Amino acid sequence: MQIKERLQDRVFSLGAGIVLLCIVMTIVFPTQFASVENFSQILLNLSIDTIVAVGMMILMISGMFDLSVGSVVAFSGGMAGYLM
């Protein structure tokens, strides 16, 4: 593929943008951005979305389509906040 075709590819351009942003943030904030604590927090924040995405993927592969997943996540968050 040529460079022009690569830049028009959405997956490639978004991936390159994320990598470039990570490099810039590491240069600007060297002690805060590229730390174990920061990556741990990023992965912790992604865990709920990943669990929901895997559940939706299983439903979509099996031919079912359930839109209540988002409302169940919102309800669970609200109940957790109320109980705390």
N, C-alpha and C positions, 0 to 999 in steps of 0.2 A: 504494500500500500504506500501511496505517496503521503507526504506530510499534510497536504491539504485534505485528503480523505480521512487521515487520522484525526485531525483537529475537528472535523465535522462529526466524527463518531462520538456520541454522547457519553458512553461509558469511559472511553479513553480520556476525553477532555475533563470529565468530572474527577476521575482518578488522578490525573495529572494536577488538577487544581488543588485537590486535597493534599497531595504530596508537597506541592509548592507552598501551600499555606502552612503545613507542619514545619517545613524548613525555615520559613520566615519567622514563625513564632518561636522556634528553637533559638534562632539568632537574636531576636529581640528580647526574649525572656529566658535566658539559658538555665537559670536555677529553678524556675517555676514550671515551665511547660514540659520539658523533657525529664520528668521525674516519675518515680515509681508510684507515688501517691496520686499524681494526676492521671496516669494511665489506669490505675485501679479505680478511680472515680468514674472515668469514662466508661469502662467496662461494666461497672455496677449500674450506671444509669442506662446502659443499653440492654441490660439483662431482662427487664420487664418487656420491652419492645420485642426482643428476640423470642421470648416465650410465647407471646401473642402471635408473632409471625409464623412460628413453627406450627402452632395450633391451627391457624388459618390455612397454612399450606396443606396440612393433612386433610382438612375439610374440603379444600378445593380439589385436591387430587382424587378424593373419593367421590367427587361429583356433587357434594352438598355445598351450599353457600349460606353462611350464617353471618348476619350483620350485627348480632348482639354482643360480639366479642368486645368491641370498644366500650359499650355501655357497662359490661361486666367489669372491665378494668377500671373505669371511672367510679363505679359503685364500690369496688374493693378499696380504691384509694380514699374515697370519702369515708368509708367505715373505719379504715385504719387510722385516719386522722381523727375521727370522732372518738375512737377507743383510746387513743393516746392521750 
